[in-house]
């Protein structure tokens, strides 16, 4: 496992430090951000469920690689609202879904437009809608169903991306 982790880390470093910032890099970054958002939405839905076993919230923070950040921001033990706030709604946390959606929007805005005359593509419109919904949401509003819908909507971004650039 450590060999695999080392190779993945090396590839990630190569992408961030050496790859030219053109369309290929943007598509690679888009894929990573979409996958991270889907995975985070799924595990938040499971680990923050009211019927989740004890310790699930701590596991969610660990899976989100945000243990130290949680300790710094919240002087209390992990609670459902603090976990969701940090891993879903905190745009300063690079592991949060809102942060990932902002990255996705920035990458899409920088991609060349296939059709001229369109102010906002369906892909860009959907990203902006999702980002606005999350930016105005509160942690207490986000329940299992909303998190499941978020995972589905984020996966649909991949389909819109394909329709826009790969048809």
C-alpha positions in Angstrom: 0.0 0.0 0.0 2.8 2.4 0.8 4.3 1.8 -2.7 1.0 2.7 -4.3 0.6 5.8 -2.1 4.1 6.9 -3.0 3.4 6.5 -6.7 0.1 8.4 -6.5 1.8 11.2 -4.5 4.5 11.4 -7.1 2.1 11.6 -10.0 0.1 14.3 -8.1 3.3 16.3 -7.5 4.2 15.9 -11.2 0.8 17.2 -12.3 0.9 20.2 -9.9 4.5 21.2 -10.4 5.4 20.3 -14.0 2.3 20.1 -16.2 1.5 22.9 -18.5 -1.7 24.7 -17.5 -3.7 24.2 -20.6 -6.9 22.2 -21.4 -5.4 18.8 -20.6 -4.4 19.9 -17.1 -7.8 21.5 -16.6 -9.6 18.3 -17.6 -7.4 16.3 -15.3 -8.1 18.8 -12.4 -11.8 18.8 -13.2 -11.9 15.0 -13.0 -10.1 15.0 -9.6 -12.4 17.7 -8.2 -15.6 16.0 -9.4 -14.5 12.6 -8.0 -13.4 14.2 -4.7 -16.8 15.9 -4.4 -18.8 12.7 -5.2 -16.8 10.7 -2.7 -17.1 13.3 0.0 -20.8 13.6 -0.5 -21.2 9.9 -0.3 -19.2 9.4 2.9 -20.8 12.4 4.5 -24.2 10.9 3.8 -23.2 7.7 5.5 -21.0 9.0 8.4 -23.3 11.8 9.4 -26.5 9.8 9.3 -28.5 9.8 12.6 -28.2 6.0 12.6 -24.5 5.9 12.0 -22.4 4.1 14.6 -20.6 5.9 17.3 -17.3 7.2 16.1 -18.5 7.8 12.5 -18.1 11.6 12.8 -14.5 11.2 13.8 -14.0 8.8 10.9 -15.5 11.3 8.5 -13.1 14.0 9.7 -10.2 11.6 9.2 -11.4 10.5 5.8 -11.7 14.2 4.8 -8.1 14.7 6.0 -9.2 17.5 8.2 -8.5 16.4 11.8 -6.2 19.3 12.6 -8.4 21.9 10.9 -11.4 20.6 12.9 -9.5 20.9 16.2 -8.3 24.4 15.3 -11.8 25.7 14.2 -14.1 24.0 16.7 -13.2 23.9 20.4 -15.8 21.1 20.8 -15.8 17.4 20.1 -17.0 16.4 16.6 -20.6 17.0 16.0 -22.7 16.5 13.0 -22.9 20.2 12.2 -19.2 20.8 12.6 -18.3 17.9 10.3 -20.8 19.0 7.6 -19.7 22.6 8.0 -16.0 21.8 7.5 -16.3 19.1 4.8 -19.2 20.5 2.8 -19.6 24.2 3.4 -16.2 25.6 4.3 -14.8 27.2 1.1 -11.4 27.7 2.7 -11.0 23.9 3.3 -9.5 22.4 0.1 -11.2 19.1 1.0 -14.7 20.6 1.2 -17.3 20.2 -1.5 -17.9 23.9 -1.8 -14.2 24.5 -2.4 -14.2 21.8 -5.0 -17.2 23.3 -6.8 -15.4 26.7 -6.9 -12.4 25.0 -8.5 -14.6 23.3 -11.0 -16.2 26.6 -11.9 -12.8 28.3 -12.3 -11.5 25.5 -14.6 -14.7 25.4 -16.7 -14.5 29.2 -17.1 -11.0 28.9 -18.4 -11.8 26.1 -20.9 -12.3 27.2 -24.6 -16.0 27.6 -25.5 -17.2 25.3 -28.2 -20.2 27.4 -29.2 -19.9 31.1 -29.6 -22.8 33.4 -28.7 -23.7 31.5 -25.5 -23.2 33.6 -22.4 -23.4 30.6 -20.0 -23.2 27.0 -21.0 -25.5 24.4 -19.4 -22.5 23.1 -17.6 -21.4 26.5 -16.2 -25.0 27.2 -15.2 -25.4 23.9 -13.3 -22.1 24.5 -11.5 -23.2 28.0 -10.5 -26.5 26.7 -9.2 -24.9 24.0 -7.1 -22.3 26.4 -5.8 -24.9 29.0 -4.8 -27.1 26.4 -3.1 -24.1 25.3 -1.0 -22.9 28.8 -0.3 -26.3 29.7 1.1 -27.0 26.4 3.0 -26.4 25.7 6.7 -25.1 22.5 8.1 -28.3 21.8 9.9 -30.2 21.8 6.6 -28.1 19.2 5.0 -29.5 15.8 5.6 -28.9 12.4 4.1 -31.3 13.0 1.2 -29.7 16.3 0.3 -26.2 14.8 0.5 -27.3 11.9 -1.8 -28.8 14.4 -4.3 -25.5 16.4 -4.2 -23.5 13.3 -5.1 -25.9 12.6 -8.0 -25.8 16.2 -9.2 -22.0 16.3 -9.0 -21.8 13.1 -11.0 -24.1 14.7 -13.6 -21.4 17.5 -14.0 -19.2 14.8 -15.6 -22.0 14.0 -18.1 -22.4 17.7 -18.9 -18.7 18.1 -19.3 -18.7 15.1 -21.8 -21.7 16.5 -23.7 -20.0 19.9 -23.9 -16.5 18.9 -25.0 -16.6 15.3 -26.2 -19.6 15.1 -28.6 
